[in-house]
């Protein structure tokens, strides 16, 4: 199984009926002229997702590129999510990730509601998927790769015009040297303060 390309399914409040899950996916694939996919629960179950009531299953994908004439399951993640939501009568989400090309697609489906989908840059889709699952983005990132959470932090770095990250200085920069105008203003302020002190002393 390729770790760069992954197809993961999220099911809400499912009691681990893998047979029923396989039956639904088999029906979807038969309608699309696809061979029945393998599917298995992701173990150990991610704690953050378990706390939010999600079960996680994965369809192993064949490594390498597939021919454009041969359909593959990741092309139909929306249909799978919608079928699971219909058959299990609860929310279901499918997410395909291709980390090598920084691409992802996600579809969230629920009974009697129009599905919501998004595709594009991996990190953008990851953030949206985490919001739909009601989990932290880093928790979802760890499911796909231990490095993904680190990549999220890197994405927040300020990049300069040359594309290189701009690091904050460890010590604050010294203030600029005063120019002639600054020195003139400072002298006038000092003179005014001196005159005010003299005036206040005379009034005592």
Backbone as CSV, one residue per row, in Angstrom:
resi,resn,N_x,N_y,N_z,CA_x,CA_y,CA_z,C_x,C_y,C_z
1,UNK,0.834,-1.192,0.000,0.000,0.000,0.000,0.870,1.244,0.000
2,UNK,0.517,2.178,-0.867,1.286,3.413,-0.934,0.903,4.337,0.210
3,UNK,1.890,4.837,0.929,1.621,5.788,1.997,1.442,7.198,1.461
4,UNK,1.806,7.420,0.195,1.621,8.735,-0.403,0.177,8.925,-0.863
5,UNK,-0.474,7.842,-1.270,-1.853,7.892,-1.743,-2.716,7.050,-0.810
6,UNK,-3.733,7.690,-0.216,-4.566,6.958,0.732,-6.028,7.342,0.551
7,UNK,-6.895,6.366,0.728,-8.339,6.567,0.661,-8.924,6.115,1.995
8,UNK,-9.430,7.075,2.757,-9.883,6.811,4.122,-11.355,7.182,4.243
9,UNK,-12.094,6.361,4.981,-13.523,6.578,5.199,-13.783,6.800,6.682
10,UNK,-14.632,7.759,6.981,-14.984,8.092,8.362,-16.482,7.850,8.539
11,UNK,-16.836,7.028,9.522,-18.235,6.706,9.761,-18.605,7.066,11.189
12,UNK,-19.756,7.676,11.339,-20.193,8.140,12.647,-21.022,7.066,13.342
13,UNK,-20.619,6.749,14.585,-21.403,5.853,15.440,-21.690,4.500,14.792
14,UNK,-20.682,3.926,14.184,-20.799,2.580,13.625,-20.170,1.608,14.626
15,UNK,-20.825,0.501,14.864,-20.364,-0.429,15.893,-19.378,-1.469,15.363
16,UNK,-18.709,-1.133,14.291,-17.681,-2.037,13.802,-18.185,-3.139,12.899
17,UNK,-19.306,-2.904,12.198,-19.845,-3.916,11.285,-19.096,-3.838,9.955
18,UNK,-17.938,-4.469,9.908,-17.119,-4.413,8.702,-17.814,-5.109,7.531
19,UNK,-18.601,-6.140,7.828,-19.313,-6.847,6.759,-20.308,-5.922,6.064
20,UNK,-21.048,-5.135,6.851,-22.011,-4.195,6.273,-21.297,-3.116,5.474
21,UNK,-20.153,-2.677,5.973,-19.368,-1.666,5.262,-18.909,-2.208,3.909
22,UNK,-18.419,-3.435,3.912,-17.974,-4.050,2.659,-19.131,-4.215,1.676
23,UNK,-20.308,-4.553,2.204,-21.461,-4.752,1.334,-21.852,-3.451,0.645
24,UNK,-21.831,-2.348,1.375,-22.161,-1.048,0.776,-21.151,-0.674,-0.295
25,UNK,-19.874,-0.827,0.010,-18.836,-0.471,-0.958,-18.883,-1.383,-2.179
26,UNK,-19.228,-2.641,-1.965,-19.348,-3.567,-3.093,-20.446,-3.107,-4.043
27,UNK,-21.588,-2.649,-3.469,-22.677,-2.165,-4.302,-22.292,-0.941,-5.108
28,UNK,-21.536,-0.018,-4.476,-21.082,1.183,-5.186,-20.162,0.800,-6.336
29,UNK,-19.210,-0.084,-6.058,-18.215,-0.447,-7.073,-18.834,-1.231,-8.227
30,UNK,-19.825,-2.059,-7.926,-20.484,-2.800,-9.004,-21.175,-1.844,-9.966
31,UNK,-21.782,-0.786,-9.425,-22.441,0.191,-10.278,-21.470,1.011,-11.103
32,UNK,-20.199,1.033,-10.702,-19.174,1.808,-11.413,-18.211,0.912,-12.189
33,UNK,-18.541,-0.373,-12.282,-17.670,-1.339,-12.971,-16.279,-1.401,-12.344
34,UNK,-16.258,-1.340,-11.025,-15.005,-1.464,-10.280,-14.986,-2.800,-9.557
35,UNK,-13.821,-3.406,-9.395,-13.746,-4.621,-8.583,-14.027,-4.281,-7.124
36,UNK,-14.628,-5.198,-6.364,-14.897,-4.922,-4.946,-13.598,-4.593,-4.214
37,UNK,-13.542,-3.478,-3.504,-12.287,-3.095,-2.849,-12.091,-3.813,-1.527
38,UNK,-10.848,-3.954,-1.147,-10.542,-4.388,0.212,-10.817,-3.207,1.140
39,UNK,-11.214,-3.503,2.349,-11.429,-2.437,3.328,-11.133,-3.001,4.710
40,UNK,-10.575,-2.181,5.562,-10.244,-2.617,6.918,-10.303,-1.414,7.842
41,UNK,-10.557,-1.683,9.100,-10.542,-0.615,10.093,-9.106,-0.169,10.338
42,UNK,-8.931,1.105,10.581,-7.616,1.644,10.927,-7.366,1.358,12.401
43,UNK,-6.302,0.627,12.678,-5.939,0.271,14.050,-4.518,0.722,14.341
44,UNK,-4.257,1.251,15.544,-5.240,1.546,16.582,-6.137,2.708,16.181
45,UNK,-7.323,2.724,16.728,-8.280,3.769,16.408,-7.767,5.108,16.920
46,UNK,-7.648,6.128,16.050,-7.137,7.432,16.494,-7.978,7.990,17.637
47,UNK,-7.312,8.358,18.724,-8.020,8.749,19.942,-8.923,9.959,19.730
48,UNK,-8.400,10.996,19.062,-9.189,12.214,18.879,-10.445,11.942,18.063
49,UNK,-10.333,11.097,17.048,-11.493,10.761,16.227,-12.467,9.878,16.993
50,UNK,-11.944,8.968,17.802,-12.814,8.120,18.618,-13.603,8.962,19.611
51,UNK,-12.947,9.953,20.204,-13.625,10.826,21.162,-14.760,11.607,20.509
52,UNK,-14.630,11.876,19.210,-15.674,12.605,18.484,-16.699,11.671,17.846
53,UNK,-16.584,10.363,18.125,-17.576,9.412,17.645,-17.354,8.886,16.246
54,UNK,-16.118,8.948,15.766,-15.840,8.500,14.402,-15.094,7.174,14.391
55,UNK,-15.512,6.278,13.498,-14.756,5.067,13.184,-14.053,5.308,11.858
56,UNK,-12.855,4.779,11.719,-12.030,5.066,10.540,-11.690,3.764,9.829
57,UNK,-11.996,3.733,8.537,-11.659,2.576,7.701,-10.807,3.049,6.537
58,UNK,-10.069,2.128,5.957,-9.194,2.487,4.837,-9.307,1.461,3.724
59,UNK,-9.297,1.964,2.494,-9.248,1.113,1.306,-7.825,1.174,0.765
60,UNK,-7.039,0.107,0.863,-5.662,0.136,0.344,-5.661,0.392,-1.160
61,UNK,-4.766,1.251,-1.594,-4.650,1.595,-3.005,-3.405,0.960,-3.596
62,UNK,-3.471,0.688,-4.876,-2.331,0.106,-5.578,-1.265,1.172,-5.750
63,UNK,-0.017,0.825,-5.489,1.082,1.776,-5.639,1.286,2.122,-7.101
64,UNK,1.778,3.349,-7.323,2.063,3.781,-8.683,0.847,4.362,-9.356
65,UNK,1.049,4.859,-10.559,-0.017,5.493,-11.309,-0.839,4.433,-12.034
66,UNK,-2.148,4.703,-12.101,-3.029,3.809,-12.826,-3.345,4.397,-14.177
67,UNK,-3.668,3.534,-15.113,-4.001,4.003,-16.456,-5.284,4.803,-16.433
68,UNK,-5.361,5.825,-17.250,-6.553,6.650,-17.289,-7.776,5.882,-17.745
69,UNK,-7.585,4.738,-18.443,-8.701,3.934,-18.924,-9.233,3.001,-17.845
70,UNK,-8.462,2.792,-16.793,-8.867,1.877,-15.728,-9.396,2.692,-14.553
71,UNK,-10.688,2.565,-14.214,-11.217,3.327,-13.084,-10.617,2.834,-11.777
72,UNK,-10.480,3.724,-10.833,-9.918,3.372,-9.535,-10.816,3.942,-8.445
73,UNK,-10.826,3.332,-7.261,-11.783,3.723,-6.224,-11.650,5.166,-5.759
74,UNK,-10.434,5.711,-5.749,-10.275,7.082,-5.246,-10.990,8.110,-6.116
75,UNK,-11.289,7.753,-7.365,-12.002,8.674,-8.249,-13.478,8.806,-7.873
76,UNK,-13.947,7.928,-6.983,-15.369,7.891,-6.648,-15.585,8.030,-5.142
77,UNK,-14.754,8.830,-4.498,-14.866,9.009,-3.053,-16.208,9.635,-2.687
78,UNK,-16.744,10.518,-3.533,-18.037,11.142,-3.243,-19.154,10.098,-3.227
79,UNK,-19.160,9.223,-4.234,-20.198,8.195,-4.315,-20.135,7.255,-3.118
80,UNK,-18.930,6.938,-2.665,-18.777,6.052,-1.515,-19.316,6.703,-0.246
81,UNK,-18.974,7.963,-0.033,-19.437,8.661,1.165,-20.962,8.760,1.181
82,UNK,-21.555,9.082,0.037,-23.012,9.218,-0.026,-23.711,7.879,0.190
83,UNK,-23.151,6.804,-0.352,-23.749,5.483,-0.160,-23.667,5.046,1.300
84,UNK,-22.546,5.328,1.949,-22.397,4.967,3.359,-23.374,5.748,4.232
85,UNK,-23.547,7.039,3.943,-24.493,7.851,4.711,-25.918,7.329,4.535
86,UNK,-26.238,6.901,3.321,-27.588,6.389,3.051,-27.822,5.050,3.757
87,UNK,-26.872,4.124,3.626,-27.079,2.784,4.171,-26.978,2.747,5.694
88,UNK,-26.072,3.538,6.259,-25.899,3.533,7.708,-26.754,4.591,8.403
89,UNK,-27.427,5.418,7.595,-28.332,6.442,8.121,-27.643,7.349,9.131
90,UNK,-26.452,7.740,8.787,-25.690,8.646,9.649,-24.633,9.332,8.797
91,UNK,-23.928,10.267,9.398,-22.895,10.991,8.655,-21.761,10.062,8.238
92,UNK,-21.228,10.335,7.067,-20.073,9.583,6.567,-19.217,10.525,5.735
93,UNK,-17.920,10.327,5.802,-17.003,11.178,5.046,-15.948,10.316,4.380
94,UNK,-15.648,10.632,3.141,-14.570,9.969,2.424,-13.491,10.979,2.090
95,UNK,-12.240,10.574,2.198,-11.132,11.493,1.925,-10.018,10.759,1.189
96,UNK,-9.656,11.306,0.050,-8.538,10.777,-0.733,-7.385,11.764,-0.650
97,UNK,-6.201,11.252,-0.357,-5.013,12.091,-0.191,-3.898,11.573,-1.093
98,UNK,-3.305,12.482,-1.841,-2.109,12.185,-2.640,-1.036,13.167,-2.188
99,UNK,-0.264,12.760,-1.199,0.703,13.677,-0.603,1.849,13.994,-1.551
100,UNK,2.155,13.078,-2.445,3.248,13.321,-3.391,2.964,14.548,-4.252
101,UNK,1.702,14.739,-4.618,1.314,15.880,-5.447,0.571,16.943,-4.638
102,UNK,0.582,16.816,-3.308,-0.058,17.778,-2.404,-1.513,18.030,-2.796
103,UNK,-2.217,16.929,-3.074,-3.617,17.019,-3.508,-4.494,16.196,-2.572
104,UNK,-5.727,16.665,-2.378,-6.686,15.894,-1.589,-8.100,16.239,-2.029
105,UNK,-9.000,15.304,-1.801,-10.427,15.540,-2.029,-11.191,14.929,-0.865
106,UNK,-12.221,15.635,-0.412,-13.022,15.148,0.701,-14.492,15.368,0.383
107,UNK,-15.320,14.449,0.854,-16.766,14.576,0.693,-17.425,14.172,2.003
108,UNK,-18.244,15.063,2.551,-19.025,14.782,3.753,-20.484,14.619,3.345
109,UNK,-21.079,13.484,3.724,-22.462,13.194,3.366,-23.270,12.895,4.624
110,UNK,-24.550,13.197,4.560,-25.465,12.931,5.665,-26.833,12.607,5.085
111,UNK,-27.629,11.799,5.781,-28.953,11.438,5.263,-29.829,12.669,5.047
112,UNK,-30.515,12.701,3.921,-31.486,13.764,3.591,-30.849,15.143,3.511
113,UNK,-29.554,15.196,3.278,-28.870,16.484,3.117,-27.966,16.420,1.894
114,UNK,-27.804,17.547,1.210,-26.876,17.535,0.071,-25.443,17.349,0.554
115,UNK,-24.643,16.591,-0.166,-23.253,16.373,0.256,-22.427,17.644,0.112
116,UNK,-21.381,17.732,0.916,-20.423,18.835,0.828,-19.081,18.254,0.411
117,UNK,-18.443,18.899,-0.545,-17.177,18.367,-1.058,-16.190,19.503,-1.279
118,UNK,-14.919,19.143,-1.243,-13.846,20.100,-1.488,-12.644,19.336,-2.022
119,UNK,-11.943,19.933,-2.966,-10.702,19.345,-3.453,-9.695,20.452,-3.712
120,UNK,-8.416,20.080,-3.700,-7.369,21.058,-3.965,-6.125,20.769,-3.161
121,UNK,-5.471,21.835,-2.713,-4.234,21.736,-1.945,-4.453,20.898,-0.687
122,UNK,-3.537,19.969,-0.452,-3.680,19.011,0.647,-3.972,19.683,1.984
123,UNK,-3.192,20.684,2.353,-3.362,21.302,3.664,-4.691,22.027,3.780
124,UNK,-5.137,22.666,2.703,-6.430,23.362,2.734,-7.572,22.369,2.932
125,UNK,-7.517,21.270,2.203,-8.558,20.250,2.327,-8.502,19.596,3.703
126,UNK,-7.301,19.390,4.212,-7.135,18.783,5.533,-7.795,19.638,6.606
127,UNK,-7.594,20.954,6.532,-8.204,21.856,7.519,-9.729,21.796,7.446
128,UNK,-10.270,21.795,6.230,-11.721,21.743,6.087,-12.279,20.413,6.584
129,UNK,-11.603,19.323,6.259,-12.049,18.007,6.715,-12.060,17.935,8.236
130,UNK,-11.057,18.504,8.875,-10.997,18.506,10.338,-12.172,19.276,10.927
131,UNK,-12.552,20.384,10.283,-13.704,21.148,10.773,-14.985,20.325,10.656
132,UNK,-15.139,19.611,9.550,-16.337,18.780,9.385,-16.375,17.637,10.389
133,UNK,-15.218,17.105,10.737,-15.145,16.017,11.716,-15.166,16.523,13.150
134,UNK,-15.005,17.835,13.313,-14.951,18.465,14.637,-13.769,17.942,15.450
135,UNK,-12.605,17.902,14.808,-11.368,17.517,15.484,-10.290,18.539,15.135
136,UNK,-9.199,18.518,15.878,-8.079,19.398,15.581,-7.414,18.967,14.268
137,UNK,-6.941,19.951,13.522,-6.302,19.645,12.239,-5.081,18.752,12.426
138,UNK,-4.297,19.014,13.462,-3.098,18.203,13.692,-3.455,16.756,14.010
139,UNK,-4.602,16.538,14.676,-5.024,15.167,14.981,-5.341,14.407,13.700
140,UNK,-6.001,15.079,12.764,-6.297,14.439,11.481,-5.022,14.264,10.661
141,UNK,-4.105,15.227,10.757,-2.848,15.140,10.012,-2.041,13.920,10.432
142,UNK,-2.051,13.603,11.721,-1.284,12.447,12.203,-1.813,11.136,11.631
143,UNK,-3.093,11.119,11.255,-3.647,9.909,10.658,-2.994,9.607,9.315
144,UNK,-2.690,10.658,8.563,-2.124,10.471,7.229,-0.604,10.424,7.235
145,UNK,0.015,11.161,8.138,1.477,11.150,8.205,1.921,11.882,9.444
146,UNK,2.947,11.344,10.106,3.494,12.041,11.254,4.112,13.367,10.880
147,UNK,4.548,13.494,9.608,5.174,14.735,9.163,4.158,15.791,8.779
148,UNK,2.895,15.386,8.590,1.905,16.353,8.120,1.667,17.445,9.148
149,UNK,1.666,17.068,10.432,1.465,18.082,11.455,2.598,19.097,11.429
150,UNK,3.816,18.597,11.177,4.953,19.504,11.082,4.813,20.411,9.860
151,UNK,4.290,19.848,8.765,4.082,20.656,7.565,3.078,21.767,7.804
152,UNK,2.078,21.487,8.640,1.094,22.519,8.948,1.757,23.698,9.646
153,UNK,2.669,23.387,10.544,3.376,24.465,11.232,4.246,25.233,10.252
154,UNK,4.876,24.514,9.335,5.722,25.177,8.347,4.902,26.081,7.448
155,UNK,3.651,25.687,7.182,2.801,26.496,6.305,2.456,27.827,6.941
156,UNK,2.549,27.894,8.278,2.216,29.134,8.964,3.398,30.089,9.048
157,UNK,4.580,29.644,8.600,5.768,30.495,8.640,5.635,31.624,7.626
158,UNK,6.106,32.796,7.988,6.074,33.935,7.073,7.180,33.760,6.041
159,UNK,6.816,33.765,4.765,7.789,33.608,3.697,8.067,34.948,3.044
160,UNK,9.350,35.225,2.830,9.766,36.475,2.221,9.585,36.465,0.722
161,UNK,9.941,37.559,0.052,9.755,37.638,-1.396,10.579,36.631,-2.180
162,UNK,11.664,36.123,-1.571,12.491,35.143,-2.276,12.040,33.715,-2.019
163,UNK,10.912,33.556,-1.282,10.385,32.227,-1.026,10.994,31.538,0.167
164,UNK,11.930,32.199,0.866,12.574,31.602,2.023,11.884,32.093,3.292
165,UNK,11.786,31.204,4.305,11.113,31.629,5.529,11.852,32.766,6.205
166,UNK,11.088,33.699,6.740,11.657,34.839,7.447,11.610,34.531,8.930
167,UNK,12.766,34.364,9.533,12.829,34.038,10.949,12.843,35.311,11.781
168,UNK,12.148,35.244,12.906,12.140,36.386,13.811,13.508,36.507,14.467
169,UNK,14.048,37.695,14.612,15.368,37.855,15.234,15.326,37.454,16.690
170,UNK,16.424,36.828,17.153,16.480,36.399,18.545,16.588,37.585,19.484
171,UNK,17.168,38.701,19.029,17.268,39.918,19.830,16.660,41.062,19.037
172,UNK,15.959,41.983,19.704,15.369,43.102,18.970,16.447,43.957,18.319
173,UNK,16.140,44.475,17.155,17.097,45.318,16.436,17.314,46.622,17.194
174,UNK,18.552,47.134,17.225,18.809,48.396,17.930,18.102,49.548,17.229
175,UNK,17.694,50.574,17.988,17.024,51.714,17.363,17.982,52.441,16.423
176,UNK,17.463,53.074,15.381,18.332,53.782,14.435,19.010,54.983,15.089
177,UNK,20.202,55.307,14.584,20.925,56.459,15.106,20.145,57.744,14.797
178,UNK,20.049,58.690,15.771,19.323,59.936,15.510,20.045,60.779,14.457
179,UNK,19.267,61.378,13.554,19.871,62.249,12.551,19.896,63.687,13.069
180,UNK,20.311,64.628,12.216,20.469,66.024,12.637,19.147,66.628,13.093
181,UNK,18.070,66.296,12.406,16.758,66.849,12.774,16.312,66.328,14.132
182,UNK,16.574,65.029,14.375,16.215,64.457,15.669,16.971,65.142,16.803
183,UNK,18.273,65.381,16.569,19.076,66.030,17.616,18.584,67.455,17.873
184,UNK,18.148,68.161,16.826,17.641,69.529,16.984,16.369,69.528,17.837
185,UNK,15.469,68.576,17.544,14.220,68.493,18.308,14.506,68.150,19.758
186,UNK,15.437,67.208,19.981,15.776,66.836,21.349,16.358,68.017,22.115
187,UNK,17.183,68.828,21.451,17.776,70.003,22.104,16.700,71.006,22.483
188,UNK,15.727,71.237,21.585,14.643,72.173,21.882,13.786,71.675,23.045
189,UNK,13.543,70.361,23.081,12.760,69.810,24.179,13.489,69.963,25.510
190,UNK,14.802,69.733,25.485,15.593,69.887,26.706,15.596,71.337,27.166
191,UNK,15.698,72.280,26.194,15.686,73.705,26.530,14.341,74.110,27.118
192,UNK,13.250,73.600,26.532,11.917,73.927,27.041,11.731,73.384,28.448
193,UNK,12.243,72.182,28.708,12.128,71.602,30.038,12.900,72.430,31.060
194,UNK,14.085,72.899,30.639,14.891,73.717,31.537,14.178,75.022,31.874
195,UNK,13.565,75.677,30.867,12.830,76.923,31.106,11.628,76.686,32.008
196,UNK,10.939,75.546,31.825,9.786,75.245,32.665,10.215,75.016,34.105
197,UNK,11.353,74.336,34.297,11.851,74.127,35.656,12.189,75.454,36.321
198,UNK,12.803,76.373,35.572,13.138,77.689,36.121,11.872,78.454,36.492
199,UNK,10.854,78.364,35.640,9.594,79.063,35.901,8.936,78.523,37.164
200,UNK,8.946,77.195,37.319,8.327,76.598,38.499,9.092,76.958,39.766
201,UNK,10.414,77.079,39.680,11.216,77.449,40.845,10.946,78.885,41.275
202,UNK,10.708,79.770,40.292,10.422,81.169,40.616,9.086,81.322,41.317
203,UNK,8.138,80.421,41.051,6.806,80.527,41.652,6.766,79.980,43.061
204,UNK,7.796,79.267,43.471,7.805,78.714,44.827,8.042,79.802,45.870
